[in-house]
Amino acid sequence: MAVEPPTLLYSHGFSQDDIAVIDPSEWHHYQPGWTLVGGGLKNKEDLRRPLKSLLDPKLKHYAANVQGFSPDDNLVTLANGDRISYDQLVVVPGIGINFDAIKGLPEALQDPDSLVSSIYGYDTCDKVFATIERFKGGNAIFTQPAGVIKCAGAPQKAMWLALDHWKRAGLYDPADASKSAISIDFATGLPVMFGVPKYSARLEELRKERGVNGLFQHDLVAIEDGNTAVFARPDGAEPLRRKFDLMHVTPKMGPLAFVKESPLADGAGFVDVDQGSTRHKRYDNVWSIGDASSLPTSKTAAAITAETPVLVRNLTQTLAGKEADASYDGYTSCPLLTEYGKVMLAEFKYGGQPKETFGNLFGIDQATPRRAFYHLKKDFFPWVYYKSYVKGAWAGPKGWGVPLKPGSVAGTAGRTFSTAASPGETFIVRPPPTSGTVASTTLIPQPLLSAPTPTPAAEAADRDALAALPPALKRNTRKGAKMLTSEQIAEVQQLRQLDPINNTAGRLAKRFGCTPLFIQIVAPAPKVVKEGRLADAKLRELTWGANKRLAKAERDERRKLW
């Protein structure tokens, strides 16, 4: 819930007195980073911030749990009995992690000697890599439940990183898994590896190539005797009991009770909103995005970054008496770690249709794991989350879409007014707060600003100072670029067509004695060459460090203000 208020403030449609935040949390966590903690790549303490440090101190903050909603009366009831009225309500509490829904799981997670772990909790995510390092042989099981969970690719991320760690340690050979010290099972409640066919097909190939045993439509329901996993199977089949020596568990998840039991919920317990506008289907002044909403897309951090601008736009349009014209297409993303150093960047929208950022720009296949995507997941996304997103300045795949700039000057003072000028410009008039004084206006004679009467001695000193200066610059006598004949232009065009990569504008300009701009005009590079150079430039940007990215973002923002 620390996400929406900064974004609303930057929309310039609200002041801090218009917004209240209800959130009892002491800490705000970057939960996608817990997979990195489970792989030994991050410390969990570095991925959280005190919630109050992320909220504008001028905002009204209720550090209390919500007990229920009364949308017919526009009221929110807190656990302490307080009732808060609202004009517009944004519901983004996330979903609950139900460790207790799997019998024996809480006890196994709390047992320091148990090799049962999970990346889905702050208190348990650092146990994952510790168990992976301790494990030297036996059967390892990685589970994924049936039903809704946060980031459907995360259970695999833990498995692929563990497999790669054991491979590097000499404990697992993907080429001959049957003879390795460790065997690996992936037990999922789903019938396939992933919900999007394009990426599922590639992940299935990886599973077979790396010797991982697939237990499809096997849903973990209990842990017995500390080392036996019990899986429910479809169509009433007998549960499967399987021994394990190490197990990573993805717990069951679902809507929070105060949402599920409220008038805002749909049949599944999620806030019942329109999938395009993010507005509630029955209550026009209620909005919801993220894990708590009924939006039929994967519940990821990438999804809410794309949902946020839509909600803010439609909410501000509604308050202005205009049509809510923004629409969310279901965009979400899962940067799926397939090994140390490589990530498959799955991006898709409603219906499981791929919507790839880099695939569309550069023509690359994002189902192929790449190192550049690994640095996005490991370095860039955690940085941009706290640097920009929680401050309302990151718009997901659109980048820094919310400008970090002040609102209009007009309206900040009682006597300020704006007058229409030429098209696209506004002339703002603000009278001085008090009458002029010698310190605030130059209309009153001021001795300090008056030019002194020159004296002969002063004029002589000026002449001496001028004489001491270096000589004036010589006039530029360089000859201008020559004009090419029609025959030379035809030759330039022919050379450009034969080898557009090597015959650049600069090289041809030097050869024919003209300017590169002239070459670009008479013989522009083919479109495919331009796109290739742009793709190379974009890929180079992926290798930039945080400081360089920040400098570019700030430079782009300044250019917008020009």
Protein Blocks (a to p, Z undefined) as FASTA:
>chain_A
ZZmmmmmmmnopacfklpccddfbfbdcdfklmmmmmnopacfklmcccfklmpcfkbcc
ddbddfbdcfknopacdfkopacddfbdcddebpaddfklpghklmmmmmmkbccdcfkb
fklmmmmmmmmmmpggdcddddddedjdehjklmmmmmmmmmmmmmmnopacfklmmlpm
bdcddddfbfbfbfblklmmmmmmmmmmnopacdehiacfbdeehiaccdddehhiacdd
dddfbdcddddddddfklmmpmkbcfkopacddfklopafklmkbccedjllmbdcdddf
klmmmmmmmmmmmmmmmmnopacfbdcehiacddddfbghiacdddddehhiacdfklmm
nopafkbccfklmmmmmmmmmmmmmmmmmnopaghjnopmbccddddfehpafkbccddd
dehiacdddddfbdcdfklcckbccfklpccdddfklmmmmmmmmmmpccdddddfbdcd
ddddfklmmmmmmmmmmmmmlmcfklmmmmnopafklmmmmmccdfklmmmmmmmmmmmm
mmpcfklmmmmmmmmmmmmmZZ
